[in-house]
Amino acid sequence: MPDMTLMTALAYLITGAVLGPIFGSALKGGGFGLFGNLCMGILGACAGGWVATVGNIVTDNDLLNNLLAAAAGVMIFSMLMGIVKRS
């Protein structure tokens, strides 16, 4: 597994913290509250970035593509959590 730089880790944290509450509030029922949506966003951003890096879709020093991968991770994770919450 490639080493993560500090800039990449901060990008994941900030992307998740910003987009988590946005996508969480878009879920039916309002998501999981502010703290839950923050955690969901950060987990989704880290998962999306990790999958993209391990899958050689992005390199660790490519900040823009890491941000896009993190945003995609937040969206996918939010949708999955919305499905789990409904069932």
BALUM-877098 format. One record per residue: residue number from 1; x, y, z of N, C-alpha, C in turn. Coordinates in steps of 0.2 Angstrom, whole numbers, padded with zeros to 4 digits. Layout:
@i=NUM, n.c1=X, n.c2=Y, n.c3=Z, ca.c1=X, ca.c2=Y, ca.c3=Z, c.c1=X, c.c2=Y, c.c3=Z
...
***
This chain:
@i=1, n.c1=0004, n.c2=-0006, n.c3=0000, ca.c1=0000, ca.c2=0000, ca.c3=0000, c.c1=0004, c.c2=0006, c.c3=0000
@i=2, n.c1=0003, n.c2=0011, n.c3=-0004, ca.c1=0007, ca.c2=0017, ca.c3=-0004, c.c1=0006, c.c2=0021, c.c3=0002
@i=3, n.c1=0012, n.c2=0025, n.c3=0003, ca.c1=0011, ca.c2=0029, ca.c3=0009, c.c1=0007, c.c2=0035, c.c3=0008
@i=4, n.c1=0003, n.c2=0038, n.c3=0013, ca.c1=-0001, ca.c2=0043, ca.c3=0012, c.c1=0003, c.c2=0050, c.c3=0014
@i=5, n.c1=0003, n.c2=0055, n.c3=0010, ca.c1=0006, ca.c2=0061, ca.c3=0012, c.c1=0001, c.c2=0065, c.c3=0017
@i=6, n.c1=0004, n.c2=0070, n.c3=0021, ca.c1=-0001, ca.c2=0074, ca.c3=0025, c.c1=-0006, c.c2=0078, c.c3=0021
@i=7, n.c1=-0004, n.c2=0080, n.c3=0015, ca.c1=-0008, ca.c2=0084, ca.c3=0011, c.c1=-0014, c.c2=0080, c.c3=0009
@i=8, n.c1=-0013, n.c2=0074, n.c3=0007, ca.c1=-0018, ca.c2=0069, ca.c3=0005, c.c1=-0023, c.c2=0068, c.c3=0011
@i=9, n.c1=-0020, n.c2=0066, n.c3=0017, ca.c1=-0024, ca.c2=0065, ca.c3=0023, c.c1=-0029, c.c2=0071, c.c3=0024
@i=10, n.c1=-0026, n.c2=0077, n.c3=0024, ca.c1=-0030, ca.c2=0083, ca.c3=0026, c.c1=-0035, c.c2=0084, c.c3=0020
@i=11, n.c1=-0034, n.c2=0082, n.c3=0014, ca.c1=-0039, ca.c2=0083, ca.c3=0009, c.c1=-0045, c.c2=0078, c.c3=0010
@i=12, n.c1=-0043, n.c2=0072, n.c3=0012, ca.c1=-0048, ca.c2=0067, ca.c3=0014, c.c1=-0053, c.c2=0070, c.c3=0019
@i=13, n.c1=-0049, n.c2=0072, n.c3=0025, ca.c1=-0053, ca.c2=0074, ca.c3=0031, c.c1=-0057, c.c2=0080, c.c3=0029
@i=14, n.c1=-0055, n.c2=0085, n.c3=0025, ca.c1=-0059, ca.c2=0091, ca.c3=0024, c.c1=-0064, c.c2=0090, c.c3=0019
@i=15, n.c1=-0063, n.c2=0086, n.c3=0014, ca.c1=-0068, ca.c2=0084, ca.c3=0009, c.c1=-0074, c.c2=0080, c.c3=0013
@i=16, n.c1=-0072, n.c2=0075, n.c3=0017, ca.c1=-0077, ca.c2=0072, ca.c3=0020, c.c1=-0081, c.c2=0076, c.c3=0025
@i=17, n.c1=-0078, n.c2=0080, n.c3=0029, ca.c1=-0081, ca.c2=0085, ca.c3=0034, c.c1=-0086, c.c2=0090, c.c3=0030
@i=18, n.c1=-0084, n.c2=0092, n.c3=0024, ca.c1=-0088, ca.c2=0096, ca.c3=0021, c.c1=-0094, c.c2=0093, c.c3=0017
@i=19, n.c1=-0092, n.c2=0087, n.c3=0013, ca.c1=-0098, ca.c2=0084, ca.c3=0009, c.c1=-0102, c.c2=0079, c.c3=0013
@i=20, n.c1=-0099, n.c2=0077, n.c3=0019, ca.c1=-0103, ca.c2=0072, ca.c3=0023, c.c1=-0110, c.c2=0075, c.c3=0025
@i=21, n.c1=-0110, n.c2=0081, n.c3=0029, ca.c1=-0116, ca.c2=0084, ca.c3=0031, c.c1=-0121, c.c2=0086, c.c3=0025
@i=22, n.c1=-0118, n.c2=0088, n.c3=0019, ca.c1=-0122, ca.c2=0090, ca.c3=0013, c.c1=-0125, c.c2=0083, c.c3=0011
@i=23, n.c1=-0122, n.c2=0078, n.c3=0009, ca.c1=-0125, ca.c2=0072, ca.c3=0007, c.c1=-0129, c.c2=0069, c.c3=0012
@i=24, n.c1=-0127, n.c2=0069, n.c3=0018, ca.c1=-0131, ca.c2=0066, ca.c3=0024, c.c1=-0138, c.c2=0069, c.c3=0024
@i=25, n.c1=-0138, n.c2=0076, n.c3=0024, ca.c1=-0145, ca.c2=0079, ca.c3=0024, c.c1=-0149, c.c2=0078, c.c3=0018
@i=26, n.c1=-0146, n.c2=0076, n.c3=0013, ca.c1=-0150, ca.c2=0075, ca.c3=0007, c.c1=-0153, c.c2=0068, c.c3=0007
@i=27, n.c1=-0151, n.c2=0064, n.c3=0012, ca.c1=-0154, ca.c2=0057, ca.c3=0013, c.c1=-0161, c.c2=0058, c.c3=0016
@i=28, n.c1=-0166, n.c2=0054, n.c3=0014, ca.c1=-0172, ca.c2=0054, ca.c3=0016, c.c1=-0172, c.c2=0053, c.c3=0024
@i=29, n.c1=-0175, n.c2=0057, n.c3=0028, ca.c1=-0175, ca.c2=0057, ca.c3=0035, c.c1=-0170, c.c2=0061, c.c3=0038
@i=30, n.c1=-0166, n.c2=0065, n.c3=0034, ca.c1=-0161, ca.c2=0069, ca.c3=0037, c.c1=-0154, c.c2=0066, c.c3=0038
@i=31, n.c1=-0153, n.c2=0060, n.c3=0037, ca.c1=-0146, ca.c2=0057, ca.c3=0038, c.c1=-0146, c.c2=0055, c.c3=0045
@i=32, n.c1=-0140, n.c2=0056, n.c3=0048, ca.c1=-0138, ca.c2=0053, ca.c3=0055, c.c1=-0136, c.c2=0059, c.c3=0060
@i=33, n.c1=-0139, n.c2=0065, n.c3=0059, ca.c1=-0137, ca.c2=0070, ca.c3=0063, c.c1=-0130, c.c2=0073, c.c3=0061
@i=34, n.c1=-0128, n.c2=0079, n.c3=0064, ca.c1=-0122, ca.c2=0082, ca.c3=0062, c.c1=-0116, c.c2=0078, c.c3=0063
@i=35, n.c1=-0115, n.c2=0075, n.c3=0069, ca.c1=-0109, ca.c2=0071, ca.c3=0070, c.c1=-0109, c.c2=0065, c.c3=0066
@i=36, n.c1=-0115, n.c2=0061, n.c3=0065, ca.c1=-0115, ca.c2=0055, ca.c3=0061, c.c1=-0113, c.c2=0057, c.c3=0054
@i=37, n.c1=-0116, n.c2=0062, n.c3=0051, ca.c1=-0114, ca.c2=0064, ca.c3=0045, c.c1=-0107, c.c2=0066, c.c3=0044
@i=38, n.c1=-0104, n.c2=0069, n.c3=0049, ca.c1=-0097, ca.c2=0071, ca.c3=0048, c.c1=-0093, c.c2=0064, c.c3=0048
@i=39, n.c1=-0094, n.c2=0060, n.c3=0052, ca.c1=-0091, ca.c2=0053, ca.c3=0053, c.c1=-0092, c.c2=0049, c.c3=0046
@i=40, n.c1=-0098, n.c2=0049, n.c3=0044, ca.c1=-0100, ca.c2=0046, ca.c3=0038, c.c1=-0096, c.c2=0049, c.c3=0032
@i=41, n.c1=-0095, n.c2=0055, n.c3=0031, ca.c1=-0092, ca.c2=0059, ca.c3=0026, c.c1=-0084, c.c2=0057, c.c3=0026
@i=42, n.c1=-0081, n.c2=0057, n.c3=0032, ca.c1=-0074, ca.c2=0056, ca.c3=0033, c.c1=-0073, c.c2=0049, c.c3=0031
@i=43, n.c1=-0077, n.c2=0044, n.c3=0034, ca.c1=-0076, ca.c2=0037, ca.c3=0032, c.c1=-0076, c.c2=0036, c.c3=0024
@i=44, n.c1=-0081, n.c2=0039, n.c3=0021, ca.c1=-0082, ca.c2=0038, ca.c3=0014, c.c1=-0077, c.c2=0041, c.c3=0010
@i=45, n.c1=-0074, n.c2=0047, n.c3=0012, ca.c1=-0069, ca.c2=0050, ca.c3=0009, c.c1=-0062, c.c2=0046, c.c3=0009
@i=46, n.c1=-0061, n.c2=0043, n.c3=0015, ca.c1=-0055, ca.c2=0039, ca.c3=0016, c.c1=-0056, c.c2=0033, c.c3=0012
@i=47, n.c1=-0062, n.c2=0030, n.c3=0012, ca.c1=-0063, ca.c2=0024, ca.c3=0008, c.c1=-0062, c.c2=0025, c.c3=0001
@i=48, n.c1=-0065, n.c2=0030, n.c3=-0002, ca.c1=-0065, ca.c2=0032, ca.c3=-0009, c.c1=-0058, c.c2=0033, c.c3=-0011
@i=49, n.c1=-0054, n.c2=0037, n.c3=-0007, ca.c1=-0047, ca.c2=0039, ca.c3=-0009, c.c1=-0043, c.c2=0033, c.c3=-0009
@i=50, n.c1=-0044, n.c2=0028, n.c3=-0004, ca.c1=-0040, ca.c2=0022, ca.c3=-0003, c.c1=-0041, c.c2=0017, c.c3=-0009
@i=51, n.c1=-0047, n.c2=0017, n.c3=-0011, ca.c1=-0049, ca.c2=0012, ca.c3=-0016, c.c1=-0046, c.c2=0015, c.c3=-0023
@i=52, n.c1=-0046, n.c2=0021, n.c3=-0024, ca.c1=-0043, ca.c2=0024, ca.c3=-0030, c.c1=-0036, c.c2=0024, c.c3=-0030
@i=53, n.c1=-0033, n.c2=0025, n.c3=-0024, ca.c1=-0025, ca.c2=0024, ca.c3=-0024, c.c1=-0023, c.c2=0017, c.c3=-0025
@i=54, n.c1=-0026, n.c2=0012, n.c3=-0021, ca.c1=-0024, ca.c2=0005, ca.c3=-0022, c.c1=-0025, c.c2=0003, c.c3=-0029
@i=55, n.c1=-0031, n.c2=0005, n.c3=-0032, ca.c1=-0033, ca.c2=0003, ca.c3=-0038, c.c1=-0029, c.c2=0006, c.c3=-0044
@i=56, n.c1=-0024, n.c2=0010, n.c3=-0042, ca.c1=-0020, ca.c2=0014, ca.c3=-0047, c.c1=-0024, c.c2=0019, c.c3=-0051
@i=57, n.c1=-0029, n.c2=0021, n.c3=-0049, ca.c1=-0033, ca.c2=0026, ca.c3=-0053, c.c1=-0030, c.c2=0033, c.c3=-0052
@i=58, n.c1=-0028, n.c2=0034, n.c3=-0046, ca.c1=-0024, ca.c2=0041, ca.c3=-0044, c.c1=-0018, c.c2=0039, c.c3=-0041
@i=59, n.c1=-0013, n.c2=0044, n.c3=-0041, ca.c1=-0007, ca.c2=0043, ca.c3=-0037, c.c1=-0008, c.c2=0048, c.c3=-0031
@i=60, n.c1=-0004, n.c2=0046, n.c3=-0026, ca.c1=-0004, ca.c2=0050, ca.c3=-0020, c.c1=-0003, c.c2=0057, c.c3=-0020
@i=61, n.c1=0001, n.c2=0059, n.c3=-0025, ca.c1=0003, ca.c2=0066, ca.c3=-0026, c.c1=-0001, c.c2=0070, c.c3=-0030
@i=62, n.c1=-0007, n.c2=0067, n.c3=-0033, ca.c1=-0012, ca.c2=0071, ca.c3=-0037, c.c1=-0018, c.c2=0073, c.c3=-0033
@i=63, n.c1=-0017, n.c2=0079, n.c3=-0031, ca.c1=-0022, ca.c2=0082, ca.c3=-0026, c.c1=-0029, c.c2=0082, c.c3=-0029
@i=64, n.c1=-0030, n.c2=0085, n.c3=-0035, ca.c1=-0036, ca.c2=0086, ca.c3=-0038, c.c1=-0040, c.c2=0079, c.c3=-0039
@i=65, n.c1=-0037, n.c2=0074, n.c3=-0042, ca.c1=-0040, ca.c2=0068, ca.c3=-0043, c.c1=-0041, c.c2=0064, c.c3=-0036
@i=66, n.c1=-0037, n.c2=0065, n.c3=-0031, ca.c1=-0038, ca.c2=0063, ca.c3=-0024, c.c1=-0045, c.c2=0066, c.c3=-0021
@i=67, n.c1=-0046, n.c2=0072, n.c3=-0023, ca.c1=-0052, ca.c2=0076, ca.c3=-0020, c.c1=-0058, c.c2=0073, c.c3=-0024
@i=68, n.c1=-0057, n.c2=0072, n.c3=-0030, ca.c1=-0063, ca.c2=0069, ca.c3=-0034, c.c1=-0064, c.c2=0062, c.c3=-0032
@i=69, n.c1=-0059, n.c2=0058, n.c3=-0030, ca.c1=-0060, ca.c2=0051, ca.c3=-0028, c.c1=-0063, c.c2=0051, c.c3=-0021
@i=70, n.c1=-0061, n.c2=0056, n.c3=-0017, ca.c1=-0064, ca.c2=0056, ca.c3=-0010, c.c1=-0072, c.c2=0058, c.c3=-0010
@i=71, n.c1=-0073, n.c2=0063, n.c3=-0015, ca.c1=-0080, ca.c2=0065, ca.c3=-0016, c.c1=-0084, c.c2=0059, c.c3=-0018
@i=72, n.c1=-0082, n.c2=0055, n.c3=-0023, ca.c1=-0085, ca.c2=0050, ca.c3=-0025, c.c1=-0086, c.c2=0045, c.c3=-0020
@i=73, n.c1=-0081, n.c2=0044, n.c3=-0015, ca.c1=-0082, ca.c2=0039, ca.c3=-0010, c.c1=-0088, c.c2=0042, c.c3=-0005
@i=74, n.c1=-0088, n.c2=0048, n.c3=-0004, ca.c1=-0093, ca.c2=0051, ca.c3=0001, c.c1=-0100, c.c2=0050, c.c3=-0002
@i=75, n.c1=-0101, n.c2=0051, n.c3=-0009, ca.c1=-0107, ca.c2=0050, ca.c3=-0012, c.c1=-0109, c.c2=0042, c.c3=-0011
@i=76, n.c1=-0105, n.c2=0038, n.c3=-0013, ca.c1=-0107, ca.c2=0031, ca.c3=-0013, c.c1=-0108, c.c2=0028, c.c3=-0006
@i=77, n.c1=-0104, n.c2=0030, n.c3=-0001, ca.c1=-0105, ca.c2=0028, ca.c3=0006, c.c1=-0111, c.c2=0031, c.c3=0008
@i=78, n.c1=-0113, n.c2=0037, n.c3=0007, ca.c1=-0119, ca.c2=0040, ca.c3=0009, c.c1=-0125, c.c2=0037, c.c3=0006
@i=79, n.c1=-0125, n.c2=0035, n.c3=0000, ca.c1=-0131, ca.c2=0031, ca.c3=-0003, c.c1=-0131, c.c2=0024, c.c3=0000
@i=80, n.c1=-0126, n.c2=0021, n.c3=0001, ca.c1=-0126, ca.c2=0014, ca.c3=0005, c.c1=-0129, c.c2=0015, c.c3=0012
@i=81, n.c1=-0127, n.c2=0020, n.c3=0015, ca.c1=-0129, ca.c2=0021, ca.c3=0022, c.c1=-0137, c.c2=0023, c.c3=0022
@i=82, n.c1=-0139, n.c2=0026, n.c3=0017, ca.c1=-0146, ca.c2=0028, ca.c3=0017, c.c1=-0150, c.c2=0021, c.c3=0015
@i=83, n.c1=-0147, n.c2=0017, n.c3=0011, ca.c1=-0151, ca.c2=0010, ca.c3=0010, c.c1=-0151, c.c2=0006, c.c3=0017
@i=84, n.c1=-0146, n.c2=0006, n.c3=0020, ca.c1=-0145, ca.c2=0003, ca.c3=0027, c.c1=-0150, c.c2=0006, c.c3=0032
@i=85, n.c1=-0151, n.c2=0012, n.c3=0032, ca.c1=-0155, ca.c2=0015, ca.c3=0037, c.c1=-0162, c.c2=0014, c.c3=0035
@i=86, n.c1=-0164, n.c2=0014, n.c3=0029, ca.c1=-0171, ca.c2=0013, ca.c3=0027, c.c1=-0173, c.c2=0005, c.c3=0029
@i=87, n.c1=-0169, n.c2=0001, n.c3=0028, ca.c1=-0171, ca.c2=-0006, ca.c3=0029, c.c1=-0171, c.c2=-0008, c.c3=0037
***
